[in-house]
Amino acid sequence: MKKKNIVIIAVMLLLAAAVVVLLPALQPKEEPVQWQTSPVEKGEITVEVSASGTLDAKKEVEVGTQVSGRIERILVDFNDRVKKGQVLAVLDTTNLYASLVDVNALLNRAELQLKQAQWAYERSYQLVEAEVISEQAFQQAEVAFEVALNEVRSAEASYQKALQNLEYAIIKSPVDGVVVSIEVEEGQTVAANFSTPTLFKLAEDLSQMKLEAKIDEADIGQIREGQQVHFTVDAYPGSSFTGSVNQIRVQPTVNQNVTQYDVIIDVANKDRKLLPGMTTDLVVVVAQKEDVWRIPNSALYFNPSESAAPQAASLVASQPDIDHSSEKTGSIWVLTVNNELRREEVILGLSNDIYTEIKIKGEPFTRVITGQQTEKTVAEQSGGLFPSPPKGKRPPQPL
């Protein structure tokens, strides 16, 4: 019995010794961490607002007619450059000329009646002075003279109106510009009743155009007059054009539940490559800095795991409180020359979708950590612990 107990005790001691020896080997090994880093470099940071827009003439003039009639001749064509006062079209003047002749005859008759009334008035004045006729007869002659005088004035006004209408039959350009649109054809009758019909549309100067952009309400607060704009059009792929913000219109429009504001952009078009109606994709440069220290935005969101870097927890706990009242700050992790982590507090500046400007408060550094990887995660991202065979080749088969 005693011998049996001794054997059991001996076996238990052997098992305990085996556990002590084999336990470290059975525990999972800590995999080495590979830090993903990015250099701290000097460069440019540009903040942009993207939008779409439509090109149009900076000033467009509609040319109409103030008289009715048939279009007899059109003397210009699309895209013609015209000067101020140049004849664009001529209406049929048959009826207008007849009206002019009619009112001219009325004017001549009124002038003759005025001469007769004036003679009678002057004669009556002499007779009333000689007490040959009564005062009442003189007053009647005076009234007849005033009526005849007003008839002449009315006839003169009608004559001037008929003469002006005859001139209106010749449609002239009110400005220097380019013919953008012709709304009528020869032989067509136009009627100028309550509104002036449009015959032509002229773009005053296509060397200076305007770009009407739609800016969402979330971005309109960043837009200022004078900001630079870059845009492209489908007609010229690979080419970029520039402009500047001229006006921010406060009248909102709602498109699919999104409130937008019209922003007018001045565009130089000296070579006249850009045409009215072209749609554009544009960016407004709302802020820009050159030659500043910048880091990737991912560095601001990185925090090492405690298993990858046990010292990280103590570094966070020992970090002193920073006064954020005067300037915006952020925390980043840097890798020292000894391959050790160090947490740094930096002052943040201008930021876009890729980079953020920083000002270093402590010791200088050259690289920031943006992520971490282990050999296992690298293998998983590459498709497994063993690389796949090249395409077209089968893996070796067992014998």
Secondary structure, 3 states (H helix, E strand, C coil): CHHHHHHHHHHHHHHHHHHHHHHHHHCCCCCCEEEEEEECEEEEEEEEEEEEEEEEECCEEEEECCCCEEEEEECCCCCCEECCCCEEEEECCHHHHHHHHHHHHHHHHHHHHHHHHHHHHHHHHHHHHCCCCCHHHHHHHHHHHHHHHHHHHHHHHHHHHHHHHHHHCEEECCCCEEEEEECCCCCCEECCCCCCCEEEEEECCCCEEEEEEEEEHHHHCCCCCCCEEEEEECCCCCCCEEEEEEEEEEEEEEECCEEEEEEEEEEECCCCCCCCCCEEEEEEEEEEEEEEEEEECHHHHCCCCCCCCCHHHHHHHHCCCCCCCCCCEEEEEEECCCCCEEEEEEEEEEECCCEEEEEECCCCCCEEEEEEEEHHHHHHHCCCCCCCCCCCCCCCCCC
